[in-house]
Amino acid sequence: MAEVFTRMTKDDLPECLGFLAKAFKKDDPQAFKKLFPRIMRPSDETMNAHHCIKLDGKIVGMAASYPFILKYGDLSLKVSGSGNIAVDEACRGKGYMSELLNYTAKEDKKDGFAFSYFHGNEARYRRFGYHKCGVQVSFDINSRFFDPKLDISDITFENLNEQSDEILRKAYELYQTQYHFERSFEEYKLALPSNGSTNYAVFKNGEFIGYIVQVDYIKNIYLSDLNDFAVTMKAYLNFKNTATVCYVVPDTEYKIMRTAIKYSESYRMWPPANFRIYDFKKTVEFFLAVKLTNGSFEGGFTIDSDIFGKWEIKVENGVPSVNEFDGDAEFKLLGLDVYDFLFAGNGAFRQNLTSGANAILPIPIYCPYLN
């Protein structure tokens, strides 16, 4: 049989949708178009993000690398969101997944992505260089922590997707105040209902003040004024008829975290995603710059990683720099330990740190959920 590794085109969309529905056992052959309306469109631009193996012209395996520009304030980084990875049941056990993911990694590097990432189970992809790391905080917001006299009668919720363009443009502006993917307004509207999320527009006395993105937990809260957090969340718990809701926040959103913790029964820190870094310099410099937006610090150290090589990482006069160097490194890191050393929020890799390393670590790597 003729085996071909290629990118899909707009003509492959119907077969792609059918293949994914079958692979992920969805009854509806259009399920993935409904889940991801922005990326499952009949255009070469969107479908080129889908790498596949074809046998005699038929798709038998695929892995997507969705291109994004990650934004935080004025900072930006080109990254790849991995997803929709599957092989036809009849073709499993033949090494196609390994070949496809290795092919996809080569294409990712050629496309200039700083890193690839995905959410979900890490174990099966660790051997391809993916590792779960970074820090996010999940808060269990509980109704008992709100002032019982807090008046919530002026707060109402409506489906954001059904609002006018005037309201959606206000939501779009709020979307750009936190970690976000660079999108045009039209792309933003297409992405809103993705991945099964429900978006609730929040109104106070009839005026739009923000919105909430909900799956089985709250992925994002965007508010024009963070002082409205308490009344919004108390009203939201009442609206959903529940005592507690989980709200997940990247650990660089200090103001939001300081507010959320006041109303939390408990909270926990955990790694947000699986990362595979292609451009070490760009990735580390970007997230160090993100950290510097929340406070000043200075320091430096050197590492020797058998994956990435030898690097000097430092912050001087408020400017991060990551440069290759020759010589003996202060820290020798084997395999995927380099991810934990640089990006983990726990203390497992914090023993015997130099003062320069202690000033910088951990580096807050993060990427929003694919939606």
Secondary structure by P-SEA (a helix, b strand, c coil): cbbbbbbbcccaaaaaaaaaaaaaccccccccccccccccccccccccccccccccccccccccccccccccccbbbbbbbbccccccccccccaaaaaaaaaaaaaaaaacccccccccccccccccbbbbbbbbbbbbccccccccccccccccccccccccaaaaaaaaaaaaccccccccaaaaaaaccccbbbbbbbbccccccbbbbbcccccccccccccaaaaaaaaaaaaacccbbbbbbcccaaaaaaaaaaacccccccccbbbbbccaaaaaaaaaaaaaaaccccccbbbbbccccbbbbbccccbbbbbbbbccccccccccccccccccccccccccccaaaaacccccccccccc
